[in-house]
């Protein structure tokens, strides 16, 4: 797999509470991220390995966010 440093969106939500939890989880894991706020906040990570780790860490939050939007 080719490595890249282009930021990849690993999580997106309009729920500020869930974004706060996501940021805390990534900080605890030592994963550097950027926020892109274009209507919906997107958490972006550079590097393939960090992006994969971040997606695994944030997987449960996606389910919570989906339930919250109903």
Sine and cosine of phi, psi and omega as CSV:
sin_phi,cos_phi,sin_psi,cos_psi,sin_omega,cos_omega
0.00,0.00,0.73,-0.68,0.00,-1.00
-0.96,0.27,0.67,-0.75,0.03,-1.00
-1.00,0.00,0.59,-0.81,0.05,-1.00
-0.61,-0.79,0.35,-0.94,0.03,-1.00
-0.91,-0.41,0.14,0.99,0.05,-1.00
-0.94,0.33,0.75,-0.67,-0.01,-1.00
-0.86,0.50,0.69,-0.72,0.02,-1.00
-0.89,-0.45,0.73,-0.68,0.06,-1.00
-0.96,0.29,0.85,-0.52,-0.01,-1.00
-0.95,-0.30,-0.24,0.97,0.00,-1.00
-0.30,-0.95,0.57,-0.82,0.05,-1.00
-0.57,-0.82,0.64,-0.77,0.01,-1.00
-0.32,-0.95,0.42,-0.91,0.14,-0.99
-0.98,-0.20,0.01,1.00,-0.01,-1.00
-1.00,-0.01,0.94,-0.33,-0.08,-1.00
-0.90,0.43,-0.51,0.86,0.03,-1.00
-0.92,0.39,-0.68,0.73,0.00,-1.00
-0.93,0.36,-0.60,0.80,0.07,-1.00
-0.88,0.47,-0.65,0.76,0.02,-1.00
-0.88,0.47,-0.68,0.73,0.04,-1.00
-0.90,0.43,-0.68,0.73,0.01,-1.00
-0.87,0.49,-0.70,0.71,0.01,-1.00
-0.88,0.48,-0.68,0.74,0.01,-1.00
-0.89,0.46,-0.70,0.72,0.01,-1.00
-0.89,0.46,-0.67,0.74,0.01,-1.00
-0.93,0.36,-0.63,0.78,0.06,-1.00
-0.88,0.48,-0.71,0.71,0.01,-1.00
-0.88,0.48,-0.53,0.85,0.00,-1.00
-1.00,0.09,-0.10,1.00,0.00,-1.00
0.97,0.25,0.40,0.91,0.00,-1.00
-1.00,-0.08,0.82,-0.57,0.02,-1.00
-0.99,0.14,0.72,-0.70,-0.04,-1.00
-0.64,-0.77,0.25,-0.97,0.10,-1.00
-0.82,-0.57,0.47,-0.88,0.09,-1.00
-0.95,-0.32,0.70,-0.71,0.08,-1.00
-0.85,-0.52,0.91,-0.41,-0.06,-1.00
-0.95,-0.30,1.00,-0.01,0.03,-1.00
-0.86,-0.50,0.93,0.36,-0.09,-1.00
1.00,0.03,-0.84,0.54,0.08,-1.00
-0.90,-0.43,0.71,-0.70,-0.01,-1.00
-0.95,0.30,0.79,-0.61,0.05,-1.00
-0.92,-0.39,0.76,-0.65,0.10,-0.99
-0.99,-0.12,0.84,-0.54,-0.06,-1.00
-0.88,-0.48,0.63,-0.77,-0.03,-1.00
-0.79,-0.61,0.63,-0.77,0.06,-1.00
-0.99,-0.12,0.57,-0.82,0.04,-1.00
1.00,-0.04,0.70,-0.71,-0.06,-1.00
-0.88,0.47,-0.72,0.69,-0.06,-1.00
-0.90,0.43,-0.70,0.71,0.03,-1.00
-0.91,0.41,-0.60,0.80,0.02,-1.00
-0.90,0.44,-0.67,0.74,0.02,-1.00
-0.91,0.42,-0.72,0.69,0.03,-1.00
-0.87,0.49,-0.70,0.72,-0.02,-1.00
-0.89,0.45,-0.68,0.73,0.00,-1.00
-0.88,0.47,-0.65,0.76,0.03,-1.00
-0.90,0.43,-0.67,0.74,-0.01,-1.00
-0.91,0.42,-0.61,0.79,-0.12,-0.99
-1.00,-0.06,0.01,1.00,-0.08,-1.00
-0.82,0.57,-0.71,0.70,-0.02,-1.00
-0.92,0.40,-0.50,0.87,0.01,-1.00
-0.92,0.40,-0.53,0.85,0.02,-1.00
-0.88,0.48,-0.65,0.76,0.01,-1.00
-0.92,0.39,-0.67,0.74,0.04,-1.00
-0.89,0.46,-0.68,0.74,-0.02,-1.00
-0.90,0.44,-0.65,0.76,-0.01,-1.00
-0.90,0.44,-0.69,0.72,0.00,-1.00
-0.90,0.43,-0.58,0.82,-0.03,-1.00
-0.93,0.37,-0.47,0.88,-0.06,-1.00
-0.99,0.17,-0.20,0.98,-0.03,-1.00
-0.93,0.36,0.00,0.00,0.00,0.00
